[in-house]
Structure formats: structure tokens, C-alpha cells
């Protein structure tokens, strides 16, 4: 059966304008609210087919859209919370399970880059989420250089470092480290980084501890590393695999980092190239290293299955998550599509 990754693709346009595109045929009724968990008939927008564009009814506040087709219900909201090309804060909600019966609940689990206090937009958006937990996957060296995530009232800050700088030589963590690399060095580092995707999910308890923390958290969770690409990408993939989301949807989510950070990435490459006095070949090599690629995340999912025979066996034997734990996680984070409502 062909799986539609998400029923609706929702994104910010200029200003407070929201665009919604339907990935399934048919008429859709659309309702808005400030919560992902309920809506009323009073807040109905004009029904649509294909796509629709409208001003955010909540102005500056985040809007959740409740979409109803013939006996099918889902919730959508712009996945990238800040569409400035610099902030990689994203809601993991909305993806469909492989059996197409459920979608991931919106407003509960968010992936991000490090939440810096001087980034006013990112700090404000993170505070508005009101997370119960902020999970940090960075190395101690990175935390020493960048500082902890900006404090958020009511949030527990917890570190889940899945590896260290010594065991994963593919990670470069400072300006000085970058500008001393040659073009050949950067391609070697990229190869090492991709290989790390096949080793990080094993022989450490960080990812299992993180998933248990998501399960027991009393509110939303934000998790991040430095850029929100590699360690955060693996954590996102494992969480979505635990929820039985398709590989293609997981890859789609992973590659979205390239769009969410496109402006920041271009600026970073230009800065490093200038500092290193590097030419176009240096810029290309740097882009290959810094940008997300499908190769690593796909290899990670393949090796997880091959080592243990199944995803479920991996979670139990490697991460200590039982079948019951996975069931509880799915009960917490999945919403059924079925609804007794006719368009």
C-alpha cells in the first residue's frame, strides 16, 4: 500500500498567511483553534479542494488546523515554526503511520537546533511551547562553547549525549577546527560523519533514555543538538520508527533541515570560506559536509533493522524499550484518523 506521508502540507507564507495543500483528493472542511486537541463549529473556514490560503485567524499566535474529509480527520500546522531560514524549530506532528490509520499528535514533540538566548524569535517560540523537558544531545565541548539552552520557566533541562568527540571524529565543533580543514579533509570528515549514523544508535543508552523521557514527560518536549541535524536527526528518526512512521516520511522530515536552515547555512559557508580563504571547491566541500543528506539517515535505518532483525527487536535489545513501552508511546503520541463526520 502506498503511504501518504501527511494528509496536508501546511506552511507560512509572507506575514501571517498560511498555505494548506491537500495530499489527498476530495473536499475538506477546515476549522482553526489555538489547541491541537479540539475545535468547534464556530471556527470554520471555507471548505476547499487542493489548496487554500488564508490569514492566520489568531494573528501572531500559533494556529492549529483541524481538517475533516469523509470519515477522515487530521490536524495540521506549519511544521517549521519560524520560516526565516535560520531557525530549525519544527513540530514532529502530522506524519501518518504506515498502516495509514493514525497520525502523530501535533504540539507535543519538537526538534530544534540549540536554543540561544540571543535569538529572540527562537527563544520566544520555544517559551510559547511551554515544554516540560528540553533534551540536549550536544557534546560537553559544545556546551562549554555555546552555553546551555536558553532557560525556559517550568522546563527540566536534561542531557542525552549519544557519543563523544573522540569516538566520532567526523564531528567538527568550532570555527578554528573548520578553517584548518582542506577540501580533501572535509570530504573525509563527511564520510566519517555518515558512517557515524550507523554506529551512534548502538552501545549507548542515550536514545533509550530519551525515548523513556518523552514517554513520561508531563508536557511538550523540545530536543536539540547544535544545528539540529545529525544527533537530533537520528533521535527524530528513532522516535518516528517507534511510532511506525514510514522510512520515506522519516527521510522527508530529516531533509527538511536543509530548508529550515537554508539562509543560516549559506551565511555559515560564506563566513568559513572567507576565514579559510577558500575557493568554490572549498565551499562545495563545506556544503557537502554541513548539509543533510539522505545517505546517512537511510543507512542508519537499514543497519538498525539488519543488526536485530526488526525495529521492535532493536528497541528491546538495544534500547531496553519493551513492546509495552512502544504501545504506551504510540498511545501517547498517535491520533486516529477515523471520525464520524461527513463533509
N, C-alpha and C positions, 0 to 999 in steps of 0.2 A: 504494500500500500504506500502510495506517495504521501509524504507528510508535509503539510504547510507549516513552516517554521513558526509563524504567528499569524493570526487571523487579520490583524490590522497593523500597518506600519504608521507610526504617529511621530511627527517631528515639529519643532519650532521653525517658523519662517521668520521674516523680519518683524521686529517688535514682539507683540504678544499675540501673533497669529499662529494658529495651529492647523497643520495639514494632516488629514487622515486618509490613508489609502487602504481599500479593502483588498485582501488577497484571496477572497472567495467571491463567487458571483451572488447576485440577489440583492434585494432591498434590505437596508439596515436602518433600524431606529436607533437614535443616539441620545443619551442622557448624560448630564455632567454633574459632578459633585466634587467636594473637597476631600472625599474619602474613597479608597478603593473597595470598600466593603458595603456600600449601599447607595441607592439612588431613589428618587421619587419622580412620579409622572410630571410634577410641576416644572422640572428642569429639563425639558425635552427640547432638542434642536431639530432642525429639519432633516427628515429621513433622506438617505442618499444611496446611490449605487456607484461603485467605482471609487470615487474620491470626493472629498469635501474640504472646504477651507472656511474657517470662521475665527472671529476674535475670541480670545480666552474670556469666558464669562466671569472668571474670578480675578481678572486684571493681572496683578503681579504675583498672585498666589498660584500654586501648582494645581492643575486641574486633572481629575481622573474622568475618563470617558467610559460609560457603560454602554456596550453595543449589543443589540439584540437582533438576531436574524430568526428564521423559522426554527424554533426549538434549539437555538444555539446562542449562548451568552459568553461574552468575554469582556475584559477591561483593558483599556489601552491608555497610555500616557506617553508623552515624549520620553524616549529611553535615555537620551543624552540630556541631562538636566540643564546644562549651561552650554548653549551652542556657539561658543566663541572660538573653538578650535584649540583651546588651551586647557580646558578642564575635563578630565576623564571620569567624571562622576556619572554613573549610569545605573539605572534600575534593571535588575535581572528578571523582572516580571514579564509576563506575556507570552513566553515561549510555550509551544504545545508539546505535550508528551508524545512519544512515538505511536501510541495507540489512538491518539487524537481525541481522547476523552476529557483531558484536563489541560489547564494552562497554569503557569507559575504565577502565584499571587503577586500583585503589584504592591509596592510600598513597604516591603519587608527586608529585602536583601539588596545592598548596593555595593558595587565595585568602584574603585577610585584610584587615583594617584594620591600621594601624600597630601594631607590637608594642611596647607601652610597658612599661618595666621595672617600673613601679609596679602594673601589672595582673598580680597573681600568677598567677591562673588561666590567662590568655592566655600569659604568659611560660613557664609550666610546660608547657602543651600544645605550644607551639612547640618547646621544647627536646626534648620526648619524640619529636617527629617526626624529630629529628636531620637537619635539612636540610643539603644540600651547598651550597645557594645561597639567599640571601634577596635578592629583587629589589624595589627601591623605585622607585615611579613618581611620587613627590611632587616638587613644586617646591622649589627651593632655599630659598625663603622659608619654606615649611612645615617643612623640616628644621631651619632656624635656630630656629624657634619651638618645635617639638616634640622636636627631637633625633633622632639616628639610632635605628633599631630596636634593641631590647634585644639585646646581643651574645649569640650562641649559639656555643658551642665547636664548632670544625670547620666552620663555615659561612662561605662567602665572601659578603660584602655588596657588592652591585653596584647602581648606579642606572641606570634606564632611563626618563628623563623624556621623554614624548612631545610635550611642548609647554611653554609658559611662561605666566606670569601675564599678560603684555602681549598675547599673541596670542589668548588665550581670556578675554575679560572676564567670562564667566559664572561663573567660579570665585571664590568668596569664601573667604578663608583665615584670618580672625581674628575674635574676638569684636567688636572695635571696628568692623570692616567691617560685620558683620551688624546691629548695633544702630543704625547710622545709616541703614539702608535703610527706605524707606517701603513700603507694601503694593504700590503700582504698581512700585516699583523691584524688588521681589522677583519679581514676575511677569515683568518684563522680563529679569531675570537668569536665570530658569528657561528662558525662550525661548532666550536666548543659550547656556545650558548644553546644551540639547537640540540646538541647531544645531552645537555643538562636536563632537557624536558623529559628524557627517558630515564633519568636517574633520580630526580627530585621526588617523584611520588613513592619512592621506596626507602626503607631502612631509616625512617624518622617518624615521629609521632605527631608532627605539627599539623598536617592536614586532617588527621583523625580528630585531634583535639579541637581544631577549628570547627569541623562539622558538628561535633558534640556541643560546642558553644553556640552555634547557630540554633541547634535544636532546643537548647534550654534558655536562650535569651528571652527576656520578657518584653521585648520591643524590637524595633528595626536594628539591623546590623550593617555597618559600613566596614568593608575590609579593603586594604590597600598595601602596596609596597611603595616604591619610589615613583615610578611612572605609571603603575597600574597595568603593566603589560605582561611580564613574564611570570613571576610568582603569583601575582593576582590572577593572571590568565589561567594558570594551572589550577588554582583554588576554585575559580569560577567553573572551569570545565569539570572538575570532580564533583562539585555541588550539583551541576546540571545533570551529570551522569547518574548521580544518586537519585535524581528525580525522574529518570528515564526520558530525558530530552534527547533528541536525535543528534548524531555526530555533526550533521550539516548545520543545524541550528547553533551548536556549540562553536563551530568554526566561524559561523557568521557573527556571533557575539564577540569572539576573540578578535577578528579582523576589524571590528568597529572601532577599536582603539586608534587605528590609522586616521579615521575621520574625526574622532573626538579630539585628537591631539595634533591635527594637521598643521595648524599655524605654529604651535609651540615646537613641533618637530623641525619645521623649516627654519625657524629662528635659531634653534639649538645647533643645527647643522651649519648654518652660516657663521655662527659665533665660533664654533670649534674649528671650522675651516680657516677662518681668519687668524685665530690664535696659533694654529699649526702651520700657517702659510701653505695650506693645501690647495691643490687644483681640483678640476672637475672629477678626476678619478678618485681623489680622496673623499669628495662629497658623496659620490656614488657608493663607495665602500662604507662610509659612515651611515648613509641611509639604509643600506642593506643590514647593518648591524642594529640600528636603533628602531627600525620599523617592524611591526608584527608580520610574520609570515606563516602561511598555513602549514608549512613543513613540520615545524616543531610541535604544534598542538595536535596535529594528526598522528605524529609518531608517538606522542605521549599516550593517546588513547589506544593505539594499537598495542603498545608494549604492556599497558595495564591489563588488557584482555589476554595477551599471549602468556604472560607470566603466571596467571592464576586461572585461566580458562574461561572466566566470566567476570563481569563487573561486580556482581554480588560477592563472588569469592574474593576478589581483590579487597573490597571494603571490609569483609570479615577477617580475612587472614592478614592483611597488611595494616589496616587502619583500626581494627577492633570494633567495627560497626556491625552489629548483628542484623539479621533480617528484620527483627522487631524495631531496631533503631531506624532502618531505612523506611519502614512503614510509618513510623512516627514523624519522620522528616517530611514524607510525602503528604501525610495528613495535615501537617502544619503549613506547608508551602504550596500545595496544589489546590486548584478550584475546578469543580466540574463544569463543562460547557453546557450540559443539558439544562434546559429551563422550560417550564410550561408557559410559553408566551408566544403568541402568534403575531407576526408583523401584519 
